[in-house]
Amino acid sequence: MKLSPEAFDILARLIDTPSPSGYEDSAAALWEKEARSFTADVRRDAHGNTDAVIHAGGRPRIMLSGHYDEIGFLVTHIDDNGFIWFAPIGGWDPQIVQGQRVRIRGRKGDVRGVIGKCPVHLLKEEARKQVLKIEDLWVDIGAKNRKAAEKLVEIGDPIILDYGLVRLEDHVLAGRGFDNRAGAFIVLEAARRLAEREPVAEIHAVATVQEEIGLRGARTAAFGVDPQFAIAVDVTFATDHPSMGDAVKIEGKVEMGGGAVITRGPNIHPRLFELLVDTARKKKIKHQIVASAKPTGTDANAIQVSRAGVATALVSLPNRYMHSPCELIDERDLLACVELITETCLRIGPDTDWRPF
C-alpha cells in the first residue's frame, strides 16, 4: 500500500516548505489550499492555526490536531565580514548542525548557505573531543562583507537545513521535518476522507503552530474550537534501529512498518483509547500500543486541559532519527494513521460517553 501520486505530491510540498516555529505562513497557505479542495469552511486564527471544518453543526465537536511547525534557526547577527550568526528554534542536537547546507528565507527569496566551523585539522587535540556549541557555528552565504549580506538577509530571518523528501527502498521515505508536517498531512487526509463520508460529529482538522516551542498553537486552537473529543497526531520514536538500548524499556517497542501507534497513559482519555484500539481491531488496521506515564510532550498535553477538559487521545507515526534532516517514516504507517482516525471519528456521536469513568 503506497501513497497515491497526488498524496505523495502534497506531502513532498509540505516537507519542502520551510516552517520553523513562528514562521509557518508558507506551510499554512499550502495546507489551507489543499483543505479548500474538499471543504469551503476553512478558518485561520490570530495565532496562525488553520482549521478545516467538516459537517458543521454536527455533534459532538472533534478536534484533530497535527502541528506544521518544525525546528529551525533564526538569524541573530550579521558581522562585518558577512558571516551570519544564529540561534536555534526548538530542540537541536549540536552534533547534527555543523557542516550542513541551509536555506534562509529572506524577504526577496531563499538564500542558500552552509554552516561553517573550524576545520578539524586546525583544532587542538582537546577541542577535537568536544562537541561544538551552536553559538560557536555560523552561516556562510559567500558574501564578502556585511553590506553584501544585508542585501539578502535580515535579522530575524528563519533558517532551515536544506533537505527535501526522497523515497528510499520499499515504502520508506526520508526527509526533513516529518516532525510534524507528517501529522499535519495525516489530519488533512483524514478530513478529506471524512468529507466523503457521513460523520455525525462536527470535525475540526487543525494544523497547529509553535508546538516545538511549547505546544502554543494547540492551546489556543483548542480554546477556540472548544471540542468534546480530540485526537492529536504526531511522530514518535521508532525503537527498531541500533543504539536504542534501554530506550525500548522506556519508550516501548515501536517499529517502522508496524502501523499506527496508540498511546495509553494519564494524558490519554481511557474511553477514547479503547475506541481507537477497538476500531483498529475491527477494521484490521495495523497498530502498536505504547504507554506514557507522564504528559506526552505533544499537542495532546495542551488540548487535554483546555477549558473544562477535553477527552483526548494520541495517535503517532513511527519515526527514525527525529530532529535530524534525515528522518525516516514508512508510508504504510502514514496511511494506517489516516484510516484509523477516519474510522474512529465515524463512530463518535452525541451519545458517545466523554467521561473517563
N, C-alpha and C positions, 0 to 999 in steps of 0.2 A: 504494500500500500504506500503510494507516494503522493506528495502534494501535486495538485493539478498545475499545469504551466501557469495559469492565471494566479493561483495562490502563491506559488513559488516567486513569481514576479513581485507580488505585493510584499512578501517577506523580505526579498532581496532589497527592494527600495527602502523599506523601513530600516534595515540594517545599515545601508549605505548612508542614511541621513543622519548628520550629526545632531545629537540631542542631549548634551550634558545637562545635569540638573539646573533648572532656571533658564535654560536656552532650548526649550522643547518645541519652539514655534514651527520649525520646518517639519518635524515629525507629526505635530498636531495637524498641520494643514493636509499632509498626506493621509493620515488616519481619517480625518473628517471627510475628505473627498471620497474615500472608499465607503465609509458609512452611509453617505448620502446616495450611494448607488442602490441601497435597499431600504432606506427609511428617510423620510423628509424631516423627521423630528430629531435634529442633532443640535446640541447646545454646547456653548463654551462658557465656563465661569470665569470670574475675575482672576482666579489663580492659574488658569491655563488647562484645567481638566476638561476633557471632551466627552460628552455624554450622548450616546446614541440610544434612543428610546424605541422599544418595540411594544405594541399593544398598549398604548397609553390608556389609562382608566381601568386597567385590569387590577386584580387583587390576588395576592399581596404585591408589594414592590420588592423586586430582587435587584441587587446591585452586583454586577460582575466587574471586577477591578483588575487591570493589568497596567503597571506603570511603564511609560515610554521614555523615561529619562535614563541616562547611562552615566557611568563615571567618566570624568574627563579632566581638563585642566583650564586654568584661567590666566590670561596674560596679566602680570602684576607690575612689570618694569621693562623698559627698553633702554639699554645702556648706550653710552656714547659710541661704541663700536658696532651698534646694530644688533647685538645679541639680545634675545628675549628671555626674560625670567618669568617663572610661572608658579602657580600654587595648585595643589590637587583639588578636584571636586569629587568627593566620595572617597572610598577606601581603596588605596593602591598598594600593591607590593612594590617597593622601590627597585627590586631586582629586575622587574619587568620593564621599567620605564626607560632605562638607558639604552641608547643605540637604536631607538625606534624612529620610523618616519611618522610625521604628524601632518594634520591638516588644521589650519587656523581659519575659523570663519570670520573673515573681515567684512567690513561694510561694502567693499567693492567686489567681493567674491572670495573664494577659497584661496588660501596661501599655503603652499607646501613648504615643509621644512624638515629638519632632523633634530633629534635630541642629542646634544653633544656632551662629552666628558673628556677628561684627560686620558690619552692612550695608556693602556696597561704597561707598555714598555717603560714609561716615564714615572710610574708610580713607585714609591718606596715599598720595600717588602711588606712592612706592616700595613700599609694602605691597601695592598692587594688583597688582604684577608678580610677587609671590611666592606660592607655594603654601603655604597654612596647614599646620602640622603637626597630626597627630591630637590630640596632647596640648593643643592650643590650642582644641579644639572641646568642646562639652558637649551633654548631652541635656536638653531642657526637657519635662517632663511636665505643666506647668501648675500644679505645686504651689507654694503661697505661701511655704513655708519648709521647713527640714529635717524637722521633726516630721511635717508632712503628707506629705512624700515618703517618709519611712521607714515609713509605714503601708502603702505599696505596694511599695517597692523595698528590697533589702538589698545590702550589699557582697557581690560575687561573683556576682550575678545575671547571666545571659548576655543579650546583646542581638543582634538581627538586623535587617537592613534589611527593611522591611515590604512584600515583594513575593511574589506567588504565581505560578501557571502560567497563561499565556494562549496561545491559538492565533493566530498571525498568518496571513499569506497561505499558501495551498497546504499544505505539510507542515511549516512552520516553527513551532517552539514557543519561547516566551520565558519566562524565569523566573529566580529567584534560586537559586543553589546546584546547578545541574546538575553542577557540580564538587563532590561527585561522587555525589549521590543518583541521577543517571542511571546511574552504574556499578553502584551497589548494586541498582538496578532491573534492570539487564541480567543480573547473575548470578542474581537471584531468578527472572526469567523463563526463563533457560536451565535452571535447576534444575527449574522447573515442567515444561518440555518433556521434560527427561531422565527425570523421574519417570514420564512416559507411555510412554517407550521402554524399551529393554533394554540399558543400558550394561553393559559388562563391568567397568569400573572402579568404585571407590568414589568418589563425587563429594561434595566438601565445598564448598558455596556459602557463602562467608563475607562478611558485611558487617562491615567493619573500622572501627575508631575511630582518631581522632587522627592521620590522615595529614597534615593540614595543619600539624602542629607537629612533624614529624619521623618519619613512617612508623611510628609506635609500635605501632599495633594490628596491622599486618601482621607485624611482627617477632614479637610474642608469639603471634599466631594460627598462623603457620607453624610455630613451635616446637611448639605443641600438636598440630596436625594431623599434622605430620611427613609431608608429601606427597612423592611422587616427581616429580610434574609439577604445574605451576601456571600459570594464566593470570590475570594482573592486568588489571583493566578500569578505565580512567579516561577523562577527556576530554583532548583535545589541541588545540593552536591551529589553528583554521581560518585559512588564509593567503589567503583569496579576497576580502578586503574592502580598502577604501582604507587607506593609511598603513602597510601591512605592509613595503613597500620591500624591504630586504635580508633581511628575516626569511625570505622564501621560500628564499633560498640556504642558510639555516641550518636552518630547521625543515622544509623541503620543501614541495612543492605539495600542500596539503590543502584540499579543497573540501567545503562542506556539500552533502549530497546525493550525494557521491562514494562513499559506502559506508564500511564499517568500515576503520579504519586499523591496519595491522600493522607493528610496528616491527622493525627489524633493527639489530644492533649488539652490543657486548660484554656488555650487560646481558641479552641475549636468547639463549636456547639455540638453536643453529642448526637442530637437527633438529625442534624444536617449531615454529620459524618456518616451516620448509619444509612441515611438515604443515598448518599453518594456511593457507598460500598454496595448496597443492595442493587442500585441501578447498574453498577459496573458488572455485578454477577449476573443479573437477569439479562442484560444486553450483551454479555460476553465481551466486555471492554477490558482490555489488558490493563492491569493496575498493580500498584505496590502500596504498602501501608508503612508509614513511619510514625514514630512518636516524638513529640517535643514537650519537655517538661516545663518549659518557660515560654514567654512571649516569642513568637516566631521570627521577629525582625522583618516581617513583610507587611503589606497593606492590611492583612487580616488583623494585625495587632491594633492598628488605629481604628479600623472600622468597627471592631467588636465593641469598643467602649464609646462610640459616638452616641450623643443624646442620651436616651434611656437604655441604650444597649441594643445590639443587633445580633441576631443568630447568624454566626459567621463560620465559614469553612475555608480551607486552603487546599487548592489543587496545584501541584507543582510539576515542572518539566525537568527530568534529569539533565544535568549539565556538567560536563568535564571542564576543568581549568577555568573556573569562574573568575571574573575580574581580570582577565587577560585578553589580548587581542585575538586569541585563537581558541575561543570557547567552542565546545562541540556539543551538538544535540543530535537526536535521532528523529527524523521526520515522522516516524510511526508513533512515537510518544506524543509529538505535537498534535497529530490527528486524534489520538486517543483522548487527550485533554479536551479537545473541541467536542468530540462526541459525548464524553461523559458529562460535561457541563450542559450541553444542549438537552440531553435526555433527562437529566436531573431537574432542570428548570421546568420541563414539560410536566413533571409530576407534582409540582408545588402549586397549591391553590388556596383559596380563602380559608379552608378548614385545616390546612397543614399546621400542626402544633409547633409554635415557636418557643414554648417553654422548655428549658433543658431537662426538667424532671418534675 
